[in-house]
Amino acid sequence: MNTVALKTISGEKSRRSTAVHLARRLFDVVGTWHRRRQSVSALMALDDHTLKDIGLHRSEILSAVYHPRG
């Protein structure tokens, strides 16, 4: 195999690797978004007394889900 063929194969593998990485990243981002939306929905379904018991006010739900304290 000559050098040009090796560079072409290497370039194809690199592009494929990049495409796989991007697809995995997209899958992770969508999964995270979906889990957060489920959490928001579950917390919004709770009554105010239950939210108070867990230390949240209804106005803090989005912040608690999207920016959790460490």
N, C-alpha and C positions, 0 to 999 in steps of 0.2 A: 504494500500500500504506500502511496506517495504522500508527501507532506501536505499537499493541498487536500487530499481526501481525509487525512487525519484531522486537519483544522476544521473541515466541514462537519465531520462527525462530532468533534468536540463542541463546536458552536451549536449544533442541534441538541446535544445533551444539555448544554448550558441553558438554552431557551426552554427546553422541556422542564428542566429543574426549576427555572424561574416561574413558569406557568403553574407547576404543581405547588410551589410555595405560595403564589398569589391565590390559588384556589383554596388552599388550606387556610390561609389568613382570612379570606372572605367567609369561609364556613365558620371559623372561630368568631368573627365579628357578628355575623348573623345569629349565631347561637347565643352569644352574650346578650345581644339586644333582646332576643326572645325571652331568655330567662329573666332579664330585668323587667320586661313588660308583664310577665307572669307575676313577679313579686309585687309590682305596683298594683296590679289588679287584685291580688289576694289581700294586700294591706288595705286598699280602698274598700273592700267588702267588709272589713271589720267595723264594729261599732266604736264610738268614741271612747267608751269606758275601757274596752279591750286595748285600744291603742294607747290609752293613758297607762294601763298596766305594764305595757312593754316600753314605756318611756317615749312615745311618739305623739305628736299632734298631727292631725290630718294634713296640715300645711307643710309638714316636714317629710312627707313620704317620698316625694321625688328626690329630694336631697339625700335622704337616707339610703335610697336604692342606688342612685347614680354616683354618689360621693360618700361612700361609707367611711366612718372613722376607723382608723387603724387598729 
